[in-house]
Amino acid sequence: MIRKIAVVLLLVPLAILMVMFAVANRASVVISLDPFSTDAPAFAAHVPLFLALLLALLVGVLAGGIAAWLRQSKWRRAARRLERDLRVARAEAEDAQRRLAATPAPPAIPTIAYRRPPAA
């Protein structure tokens, strides 16, 4: 419950700030991917400033997420290997317990009482 309240307390103000930013920055800007021709670029798009900045933020978040995911691949691989080893070890332990339970108990060894000789 506390987590939901914390999420609401963080996301609602963030959403309000994003709406305020979008309303305040509606001016159109030119986005061009042609570095050689600034006057007549091969591809140019007129988009609102807030949309250009939000798209840049989205691309950055996606690039960071992909980089982190790729960087953690060795840990995921190790976790899969350890999980597989654990499954094999548990199966071996269960098999050993079944075999031990199926084996008849050895005959009891008689115990001999040992008495100390009297002290001299």
N, C-alpha and C positions, 0 to 999 in steps of 0.2 A: 504494500500500500504506500509506504514511504517512497519507494522508487517511482511509482506512478506520479506522485505529487511532485517529486523532484524533476521528473521529465516535463511535466506540465509547466512548472515554474521556470524551466529553461527554454522550452520550445515556444511557448506563447510569446514572451518578449522578443525572441529571435524572429519569429514570424512577423510580428508587428514592425520590427526594424527593417525587415526585408521589404515589406509593403511600402513603408515610408521611403526607403531608398528607391524603389521602383517608381513611385509617384514623383519623387523629386528629380529623377534623372531620366526623363523621357526623350531627351533630345536625341536625334538620329546621328550616328557616327558611321563612317565608312570603314569596313573591314576588308583589307586587301591582302592577298597572298602572293602578289607579284612585286618582288623587291626591285625590279629593273625599270618598271614604268609606273611612276607615281601619278602621271597625268591621266593616262588611259590604261588602267590595269586590266589584265586578261580576265581576272575574276575579282569582282568587288561586290560587297553586300552592304546595304544600308540597314542597320539594326539599331534599336534603342540602346543607349549606353548601359542601362541596368542589365539588359539581356546579354550584352557582350561581356560584362564583368561576371555575371552569374555563370555564363557558359565557360569562361576561363577558370572560374573557381571549380566548377564541376569537372572539367578536364584535369585540373590539378589533383583533385581528390581521387579521381579514377586512376590516374597515373601513380599516385602514392600508394593506393590500395593494391594495385597490380604489382608494384615493386616490392611491397611488404610480403605479399603472397608468394612471390617468386623467391624471396630471400628466406622464407620459412619452409621451403620445400624439404630441406634436409631434416628438419625437426619432424615434419609430418611423416617422412619416410622412416625415420628412426622409431616413431610411435607405432607405425604399422608393423615394423619388424618385431618390436618388443611385444606387441599384442599377439602376434603370431606365435612367438616363443612362449608367451604365457599360456596360450591355448594348448600348445603341445605339452608343456610341463604339467598343466592341470590334468590333461588326458592321461599322461604317464602316472601321475599320482593316483588318480581314480583306478586305473588298471592295477597298480600295485596294491591298493587297498582291497580291491575285489579278489585278487589272488591270495592275499593274506587272510581274508575272511574265509576263503574256500579251503585253505590248508587246514588239516586237522591239527589240533593243539598237541604239542609233544607231551609225552608222559611226564608226570610230576616226578621230580627228583626227591628222593627221601632226604630229609634233613637229619643230621646227626647232632645231638646236643653235645657241646664241648664244655667240659668242666675244667677249670683251672686247678692245677695242683696246689695244695695248701702251701702257704708261704712258710719258709723255714726260718 
